[in-house]
Amino acid sequence: MSSAIAMGNKSLFQGLNLRQKTILIISFTSILLFAIVIISLFLAGNALPTNFESKNLAPSLEHPFGTDWMGRDMFVRTLEGLGLSIIIGAFASLISTVLTLILGLFSSLGKTADSFVSWLVDLFLSVPHLLLIILISIGMGGGTKGVIIGVALTHWPSLTRVVRAEIKQLKTQEYLHISKNLGNSKWWIATKHILPHLSPQILLGTILMFPHAILHEASVTFLGFGLSPHEPAIGIILSEAMGYLSAGYWWLAFFPGLSLLIVVLAFDMIGENFGKLMNPKMAHE
């Protein structure tokens, strides 16, 4: 019976066209990520109990990811850390997207504005991401707010460069010249003609920014410049695990690291499949 159900599901999936498969993958992956965030928010309201009698236990049915040096369940800690990383990545990506929109539209106002935006992008890209995030995070007082602002202020240049190139191409279109000759202002043209064409690139860029933001947040936190030690962040969990790996407690780093990798790949999968949906060649496949 189980084999018949599996064959039925397989035939159902094969009966879908490419766009339907793509939408199905995006939906499933998005539900998984939303579930992680919701579960982590629910768990955040409850203090994780400690039990020194159960410290550093290997993975088992009772503790799938094992326990840490304070006897805390690593599965629960990992879920909380993943949810926190996704939330930080979401806020940072949205702030970066807003900066990209503002600077992208500003660059369309003229050569001087475009040169200023180009100089600003090159300036931020000339400094290593991680170093700049650490400096901004420390300057903003650290904590969740400092990490969000640090990540947000360092992830807009790449998307801004793409948007700026798209705007340059759009400005060569004849209908923009006609609109200008009709007396419409540069800002009106930017918001009414250029902005609608940028929406797909902005949305895709925001999605693809998520994994970079999450990894940089984990890296900064791992180095000790991000969130406070009592926060259930993946970077903090991995940093703590480094002191116990030599004793053979491999699960303290393996499962949180693997979970972080899965979340990052999930965002990459969403971005990749969303890019397929934006491809006109797939419209009738």
C-alpha positions in Angstrom: 0.0 0.0 0.0 2.8 2.4 0.9 4.5 1.7 -2.4 1.3 2.4 -4.3 1.0 5.8 -2.5 4.6 6.6 -3.3 4.1 5.8 -6.9 0.9 7.9 -7.0 2.8 10.9 -5.5 5.6 10.4 -7.9 3.2 10.3 -10.9 1.4 13.3 -9.6 4.7 15.3 -9.4 5.6 14.1 -12.9 2.3 15.4 -14.1 3.1 18.9 -13.1 4.7 21.3 -15.6 7.9 23.2 -14.8 6.2 26.3 -13.4 4.0 24.2 -11.1 7.0 22.3 -9.8 8.8 25.5 -9.2 5.9 27.0 -7.3 5.5 23.8 -5.3 9.2 23.9 -4.3 9.0 27.6 -3.3 5.8 27.0 -1.2 7.2 23.9 0.6 10.5 25.7 1.4 8.8 28.8 2.6 6.5 26.9 4.9 9.5 25.1 6.4 11.2 28.4 7.1 8.0 30.0 8.5 7.6 27.0 10.7 11.1 27.4 12.1 10.4 31.1 12.9 7.0 30.4 14.6 8.4 27.6 16.7 11.4 29.6 17.7 9.1 32.5 18.8 7.0 30.1 20.8 10.1 28.6 22.5 11.6 32.0 23.2 8.9 32.8 25.7 9.9 29.8 27.8 13.2 29.6 29.7 15.2 26.6 28.6 15.7 24.3 31.6 19.2 23.3 32.7 20.1 19.9 34.1 23.7 19.3 35.0 23.0 15.6 35.5 22.2 15.3 31.8 25.1 17.5 30.5 26.9 16.6 27.3 24.7 13.6 26.4 25.0 12.1 22.9 22.1 12.3 20.5 19.2 10.0 21.4 15.5 9.7 21.0 14.9 11.9 24.0 17.5 14.5 22.8 17.9 14.2 19.0 20.7 16.8 18.9 22.1 15.8 22.3 22.6 18.2 25.3 25.2 20.9 26.0 27.5 21.5 28.9 24.6 22.8 31.0 22.3 19.9 30.2 20.1 22.0 27.8 18.5 20.3 24.9 20.5 21.2 21.8 17.5 20.6 19.4 15.5 23.4 21.2 18.6 25.7 21.3 19.2 25.1 17.6 15.6 25.9 16.7 15.7 29.1 18.7 19.0 30.1 17.1 17.8 29.5 13.6 14.6 31.5 14.2 16.7 34.4 15.6 19.1 34.3 12.6 16.2 34.3 10.2 14.5 37.3 11.9 17.8 39.2 12.0 18.4 38.4 8.3 14.8 39.5 7.4 15.1 42.9 9.1 18.6 43.5 7.7 17.5 42.5 4.2 14.5 44.7 4.3 16.5 47.7 5.5 19.1 47.1 2.7 16.3 46.9 0.1 14.9 50.2 1.2 18.4 51.8 0.9 18.8 50.2 -2.5 15.5 51.6 -3.7 16.3 55.1 -2.4 19.8 55.2 -3.9 18.7 53.5 -7.1 15.9 56.1 -7.8 18.2 58.9 -6.7 20.8 57.8 -9.3 18.2 58.1 -12.0 17.9 61.9 -11.4 21.0 62.9 -13.3 24.7 62.3 -13.9 25.8 64.0 -10.7 23.5 61.8 -8.6 24.5 58.7 -10.5 28.2 59.5 -9.9 27.6 60.0 -6.2 25.8 56.6 -5.9 28.5 54.9 -7.9 31.2 56.4 -5.6 29.3 55.3 -2.5 28.9 51.8 -3.8 32.6 51.5 -4.6 33.5 52.9 -1.2 31.4 50.3 0.8 32.5 47.4 -1.5 36.2 48.3 -0.9 36.0 47.4 2.8 35.6 43.7 3.7 32.1 42.9 4.7 32.9 41.2 8.0 35.2 44.0 9.2 32.6 46.6 8.4 29.8 44.7 10.1 32.0 44.4 13.3 32.8 48.1 13.3 29.2 49.2 12.7 27.9 46.7 15.2 30.3 47.9 17.9 29.6 51.5 17.1 25.8 50.9 17.5 26.3 49.4 20.9 26.2 45.7 19.9 23.3 43.5 20.6 20.5 42.6 18.2 20.1 46.2 17.0 23.8 46.6 16.3 24.0 43.4 14.3 20.9 44.2 12.3 22.2 47.7 11.4 25.7 46.4 10.7 24.4 43.7 8.3 21.9 46.1 6.7 24.4 48.8 6.0 26.8 46.4 4.3 24.6 44.4 2.1 23.0 47.0 -0.1 25.9 47.9 -2.4 25.8 44.7 -4.6 22.0 45.0 -5.2 22.3 48.8 -5.7 24.9 48.1 -8.5 22.5 45.7 -10.2 19.6 48.2 -9.9 21.7 51.1 -11.2 22.7 49.1 -14.2 19.0 48.2 -14.9 18.1 51.9 -14.5 20.8 52.9 -17.1 19.3 50.4 -19.6 15.8 51.7 -18.9 16.8 55.3 -19.5 17.6 54.5 -23.1 14.0 53.5 -23.8 12.0 55.8 -26.1 9.0 56.0 -23.9 11.1 57.6 -21.1 12.2 60.3 -23.5 8.6 60.9 -24.6 7.5 61.2 -21.0 10.3 63.7 -20.3 9.3 65.8 -23.4 5.7 65.8 -22.1 6.9 67.8 -19.1 7.0 65.1 -16.5 9.7 65.6 -13.8 12.6 63.3 -13.2 11.2 62.1 -9.9 7.8 61.4 -11.5 9.5 59.4 -14.3 11.6 57.5 -11.7 8.6 56.5 -9.5 6.0 55.9 -12.3 8.1 54.4 -15.1 11.3 53.1 -13.7 10.2 51.7 -10.3 7.6 49.2 -11.6 10.3 47.7 -13.9 12.6 47.3 -10.9 10.2 45.3 -8.7 11.2 41.8 -9.9 14.9 42.5 -9.5 14.3 44.1 -6.1 12.3 41.2 -4.8 14.7 38.5 -6.1 17.7 40.5 -4.8 16.1 40.7 -1.3 15.5 37.0 -1.2 19.1 36.2 -2.3 20.3 38.7 0.3 18.9 36.6 3.1 21.5 33.8 3.2 24.4 36.3 3.1 22.8 38.2 5.9 22.3 35.1 8.0 25.8 33.8 7.4 27.4 37.2 8.3 25.3 37.5 11.4 26.5 34.0 12.5 30.1 34.8 11.7 30.1 38.1 13.7 28.4 36.4 16.6 30.8 33.5 16.5 33.7 35.9 16.8 32.1 37.5 19.8 31.2 40.9 18.3 27.5 40.4 17.8 24.8 39.2 20.2 25.3 38.9 23.9 26.2 35.4 25.2 22.8 34.7 26.7 21.1 35.0 23.3 20.3 31.6 21.6 22.2 32.4 18.4 23.8 29.8 16.2 27.1 31.7 16.2 27.1 31.7 20.0 26.3 27.9 20.1 29.1 27.1 17.6 31.5 29.3 19.5 30.7 27.5 22.8 31.0 24.2 21.1 34.7 24.9 20.0 35.8 24.3 23.6 34.2 20.8 23.7 35.1 19.3 20.3 38.5 18.1 21.5 36.7 16.1 24.2 34.6 14.3 21.6 31.4 16.2 21.9 31.0 16.5 18.2 27.2 17.0 18.2 27.5 20.4 19.9 28.8 21.9 16.6 27.6 19.3 14.0 23.9 19.7 14.2 23.7 23.5 14.7 26.1 23.9 11.8 24.2 21.5 9.6 20.9 23.2 10.4 22.3 26.6 9.6 23.6 25.2 6.2 20.1 23.8 5.5 18.4 27.1 6.2 20.9 29.0 3.9 20.4 26.5 1.1 16.6 26.8 1.6 16.8 30.5 0.9 19.1 29.9 -2.1 16.6 27.4 -3.4 13.7 29.9 -3.0 15.8 32.6 -4.8 16.8 30.2 -7.6 13.3 29.0 -8.3 11.9 32.5 -8.0 14.4 33.5 -10.7 13.0 30.7 -12.9 9.5 32.1 -12.5 10.7 35.5 -13.6 12.1 34.0 -16.8 9.7 34.7 -19.7 10.8 31.5 -21.4 9.1 29.5 -18.7 5.7 31.2 -19.1 4.2 28.3 -21.0 6.3 25.4 -19.8 
